[in-house]
Amino acid sequence: MCLAIPMRITAIDGFNARCEAKGVFRDVSLFMMQDEPPAIGDFVMVHVGYAIQKMTEAEARSTWELLDQVLEETPN
């Protein structure tokens, strides 16, 4: 199963961004977002190290809530 995670951009350096989600930071490529360049503070969907699309903060929060529900119901 493939999964993209919503993250907020905290810094940008060329085609690379530092992103954060729930206290976890990752370096992410913006290469696939050249048609709609994101800015610091934007939320993006991140899949295998690449930002693949912008999203609103409400969409990101809704996705995090759904992911939390799945994790709560998944046996260890």
DRENROTOR-70054 format. One record per atom (N, C-alpha, C): atom name; residue in three letters; x, y, z. Coordinates in Angstrom, 3 decimals, decimal comma, always signed. Example, Ala and Ser with C-alpha at 12.3 -4.5 7.8 and 13.67 -1.06 7.14 Angstrom:
REM DRENROTOR-70054
   a    r      east     north        up
   N  ALA   +13,190    -5,690    +7,800
  CA  ALA   +12,300    -4,500    +7,800
   C  ALA   +13,200    -3,300    +7,800
   N  SER   +12,850    -2,250    +7,080
  CA  SER   +13,670    -1,060    +7,140
   C  SER   +12,900    +0,030    +7,870
END
This chain:
REM DRENROTOR-70054
   a    r      east     north        up
   N  MET    +0,839    -1,170    +0,000
  CA  MET    +0,000    +0,000    +0,000
   C  MET    +0,890    +1,240    +0,000
   N  CYS    +0,570    +2,188    -0,836
  CA  CYS    +1,306    +3,459    -0,894
   C  CYS    +0,548    +4,499    -0,086
   N  LEU    +1,284    +5,357    +0,564
  CA  LEU    +0,669    +6,341    +1,431
   C  LEU    +1,424    +7,655    +1,327
   N  ALA    +0,683    +8,742    +1,213
  CA  ALA    +1,273   +10,084    +1,242
   C  ALA    +0,874   +10,729    +2,565
   N  ILE    +1,781   +11,490    +3,139
  CA  ILE    +1,576   +12,104    +4,447
   C  ILE    +1,559   +13,623    +4,298
   N  PRO    +0,576   +14,293    +4,897
  CA  PRO    +0,582   +15,757    +4,853
   C  PRO    +1,668   +16,313    +5,779
   N  MET    +2,412   +17,291    +5,260
  CA  MET    +3,460   +17,928    +6,042
   C  MET    +3,445   +19,426    +5,753
   N  ARG    +3,931   +20,214    +6,740
  CA  ARG    +4,017   +21,668    +6,581
   C  ARG    +5,460   +22,037    +6,285
   N  ILE    +5,665   +22,888    +5,284
  CA  ILE    +7,004   +23,326    +4,905
   C  ILE    +7,508   +24,362    +5,904
   N  THR    +8,702   +24,105    +6,456
  CA  THR    +9,291   +25,041    +7,424
   C  THR   +10,475   +25,810    +6,845
   N  ALA   +11,084   +25,281    +5,775
  CA  ALA   +12,213   +25,962    +5,130
   C  ALA   +12,346   +25,448    +3,708
   N  ILE   +12,843   +26,313    +2,823
  CA  ILE   +13,047   +25,932    +1,418
   C  ILE   +14,442   +26,355    +0,998
   N  ASP   +15,115   +25,444    +0,288
  CA  ASP   +16,433   +25,720    -0,277
   C  ASP   +16,446   +25,128    -1,682
   N  GLY   +16,164   +25,960    -2,678
  CA  GLY   +16,094   +25,469    -4,053
   C  GLY   +14,934   +24,507    -4,228
   N  PHE   +15,245   +23,273    -4,670
  CA  PHE   +14,210   +22,261    -4,857
   C  PHE   +14,088   +21,341    -3,643
   N  ASN   +14,641   +21,745    -2,517
  CA  ASN   +14,550   +20,950    -1,292
   C  ASN   +13,840   +21,747    -0,218
   N  ALA   +13,066   +21,038    +0,597
  CA  ALA   +12,339   +21,688    +1,685
   C  ALA   +12,491   +20,871    +2,955
   N  ARG   +12,469   +21,577    +4,072
  CA  ARG   +12,398   +20,920    +5,381
   C  ARG   +10,930   +20,962    +5,754
   N  CYS   +10,356   +19,789    +6,051
  CA  CYS    +8,932   +19,699    +6,344
   C  CYS    +8,711   +19,072    +7,715
   N  GLU    +7,564   +19,385    +8,309
  CA  GLU    +7,237   +18,892    +9,646
   C  GLU    +5,818   +18,366    +9,680
   N  ALA    +5,633   +17,263   +10,407
  CA  ALA    +4,308   +16,717   +10,685
   C  ALA    +4,338   +16,095   +12,069
   N  LYS    +3,533   +16,623   +12,972
  CA  LYS    +3,400   +16,080   +14,324
   C  LYS    +4,746   +15,953   +15,036
   N  GLY    +5,615   +16,955   +14,850
  CA  GLY    +6,899   +16,972   +15,529
   C  GLY    +8,012   +16,205   +14,839
   N  VAL    +7,713   +15,582   +13,712
  CA  VAL    +8,713   +14,831   +12,948
   C  VAL    +9,123   +15,679   +11,744
   N  PHE   +10,434   +15,854   +11,552
  CA  PHE   +10,952   +16,654   +10,447
   C  PHE   +11,580   +15,755    +9,392
   N  ARG   +11,397   +16,119    +8,134
  CA  ARG   +11,987   +15,382    +7,015
   C  ARG   +12,440   +16,377    +5,949
   N  ASP   +13,505   +15,999    +5,240
  CA  ASP   +13,919   +16,754    +4,059
   C  ASP   +13,175   +16,163    +2,867
   N  VAL   +12,554   +17,033    +2,083
  CA  VAL   +11,651   +16,619    +1,015
   C  VAL   +12,038   +17,322    -0,279
   N  SER   +11,949   +16,615    -1,392
  CA  SER   +12,209   +17,207    -2,702
   C  SER   +10,964   +17,939    -3,205
   N  LEU   +11,167   +19,120    -3,751
  CA  LEU   +10,087   +19,895    -4,376
   C  LEU   +10,124   +19,779    -5,894
   N  PHE   +10,968   +18,909    -6,409
  CA  PHE   +11,183   +18,805    -7,847
   C  PHE    +9,882   +18,573    -8,614
   N  MET    +8,966   +17,783    -8,052
  CA  MET    +7,712   +17,469    -8,755
   C  MET    +6,686   +18,596    -8,645
   N  MET    +7,011   +19,672    -7,940
  CA  MET    +6,073   +20,769    -7,726
   C  MET    +6,459   +22,022    -8,519
   N  GLN    +7,208   +21,870    -9,583
  CA  GLN    +7,699   +23,031   -10,329
   C  GLN    +6,583   +23,862   -10,947
   N  ASP    +5,441   +23,249   -11,258
  CA  ASP    +4,332   +23,994   -11,862
   C  ASP    +3,570   +24,851   -10,852
   N  GLU    +3,613   +24,457    -9,581
  CA  GLU    +2,958   +25,231    -8,529
   C  GLU    +3,877   +25,288    -7,310
   N  PRO    +4,932   +26,117    -7,379
  CA  PRO    +5,924   +26,150    -6,304
   C  PRO    +5,298   +26,498    -4,952
   N  PRO    +5,557   +25,685    -3,934
  CA  PRO    +5,029   +25,976    -2,608
   C  PRO    +5,899   +27,003    -1,886
   N  ALA    +5,371   +27,526    -0,801
  CA  ALA    +6,074   +28,511    +0,021
   C  ALA    +6,174   +27,999    +1,449
   N  ILE    +7,031   +28,621    +2,230
  CA  ILE    +7,142   +28,274    +3,647
   C  ILE    +5,770   +28,466    +4,296
   N  GLY    +5,360   +27,476    +5,063
  CA  GLY    +4,054   +27,509    +5,722
   C  GLY    +2,984   +26,733    +4,979
   N  ASP    +3,212   +26,435    +3,704
  CA  ASP    +2,250   +25,644    +2,928
   C  ASP    +2,243   +24,196    +3,399
   N  PHE    +1,112   +23,553    +3,215
  CA  PHE    +0,992   +22,132    +3,484
   C  PHE    +1,069   +21,381    +2,165
   N  VAL    +1,822   +20,280    +2,164
  CA  VAL    +1,976   +19,465    +0,963
   C  VAL    +1,807   +17,988    +1,326
   N  MET    +1,381   +17,196    +0,346
  CA  MET    +1,350   +15,748    +0,503
   C  MET    +2,729   +15,235    +0,129
   N  VAL    +3,333   +14,406    +0,996
  CA  VAL    +4,676   +13,883    +0,770
   C  VAL    +4,600   +12,376    +0,580
   N  HIS    +5,163   +11,914    -0,525
  CA  HIS    +5,196   +10,491    -0,848
   C  HIS    +6,620   +10,114    -1,236
   N  VAL    +7,183    +9,150    -0,548
  CA  VAL    +8,560    +8,663    -0,755
   C  VAL    +9,574    +9,792    -0,952
   N  GLY    +9,473   +10,820    -0,107
  CA  GLY   +10,460   +11,888    -0,118
   C  GLY   +10,195   +13,022    -1,095
   N  TYR    +9,059   +12,974    -1,784
  CA  TYR    +8,707   +14,019    -2,751
   C  TYR    +7,392   +14,683    -2,369
   N  ALA    +7,350   +16,009    -2,402
  CA  ALA    +6,082   +16,718    -2,280
   C  ALA    +5,363   +16,555    -3,614
   N  ILE    +4,113   +16,082    -3,562
  CA  ILE    +3,414   +15,793    -4,817
   C  ILE    +2,244   +16,730    -5,086
   N  GLN    +1,729   +17,412    -4,045
  CA  GLN    +0,678   +18,398    -4,276
   C  GLN    +0,484   +19,253    -3,039
   N  LYS    -0,026   +20,479    -3,262
  CA  LYS    -0,379   +21,359    -2,152
   C  LYS    -1,724   +20,927    -1,591
   N  MET    -1,954   +21,286    -0,343
  CA  MET    -3,251   +21,049    +0,276
   C  MET    -3,501   +22,136    +1,312
   N  THR    -4,737   +22,260    +1,747
  CA  THR    -5,058   +23,253    +2,760
   C  THR    -4,741   +22,694    +4,146
   N  GLU    -4,664   +23,586    +5,121
  CA  GLU    -4,429   +23,143    +6,490
   C  GLU    -5,575   +22,255    +6,965
   N  ALA    -6,802   +22,590    +6,580
  CA  ALA    -7,964   +21,777    +6,974
   C  ALA    -7,858   +20,366    +6,390
   N  GLU    -7,440   +20,257    +5,129
  CA  GLU    -7,263   +18,942    +4,510
   C  GLU    -6,173   +18,146    +5,228
   N  ALA    -5,088   +18,823    +5,598
  CA  ALA    -3,998   +18,148    +6,305
   C  ALA    -4,482   +17,637    +7,659
   N  ARG    -5,184   +18,469    +8,412
  CA  ARG    -5,677   +18,050    +9,731
   C  ARG    -6,659   +16,889    +9,613
   N  SER    -7,532   +16,942    +8,633
  CA  SER    -8,491   +15,860    +8,417
   C  SER    -7,772   +14,549    +8,101
   N  THR    -6,741   +14,627    +7,268
  CA  THR    -5,968   +13,435    +6,917
   C  THR    -5,253   +12,879    +8,143
   N  TRP    -4,648   +13,759    +8,966
  CA  TRP    -3,967   +13,296   +10,186
   C  TRP    -4,953   +12,603   +11,126
   N  GLU    -6,174   +13,156   +11,232
  CA  GLU    -7,190   +12,541   +12,094
   C  GLU    -7,542   +11,138   +11,601
   N  LEU    -7,696   +10,987   +10,299
  CA  LEU    -8,005    +9,669    +9,737
   C  LEU    -6,854    +8,690    +9,948
   N  LEU    -5,630    +9,146    +9,750
  CA  LEU    -4,469    +8,280    +9,963
   C  LEU    -4,358    +7,868   +11,427
   N  ASP    -4,648    +8,792   +12,352
  CA  ASP    -4,631    +8,462   +13,778
   C  ASP    -5,670    +7,392   +14,105
   N  GLN    -6,852    +7,491   +13,500
  CA  GLN    -7,892    +6,486   +13,718
   C  GLN    -7,443    +5,113   +13,240
   N  VAL    -6,823    +5,056   +12,078
  CA  VAL    -6,341    +3,788   +11,546
   C  VAL    -5,302    +3,186   +12,484
   N  LEU    -4,376    +4,021   +12,957
  CA  LEU    -3,323    +3,529   +13,858
   C  LEU    -3,892    +3,022   +15,187
   N  GLU    -4,930    +3,678   +15,684
  CA  GLU    -5,564    +3,254   +16,931
   C  GLU    -6,227    +1,885   +16,796
   N  GLU    -6,753    +1,595   +15,616
  CA  GLU    -7,483    +0,344   +15,400
   C  GLU    -6,609    -0,784   +14,875
   N  THR    -5,344    -0,490   +14,592
  CA  THR    -4,430    -1,509   +14,079
   C  THR    -3,784    -2,234   +15,246
   N  PRO    -3,912    -3,585   +15,277
  CA  PRO    -3,250    -4,330   +16,360
   C  PRO    -1,741    -4,243   +16,245
   N  ASN    -1,057    -4,302   +17,381
  CA  ASN    +0,413    -4,225   +17,384
   C  ASN    +1,019    -5,455   +16,841
END
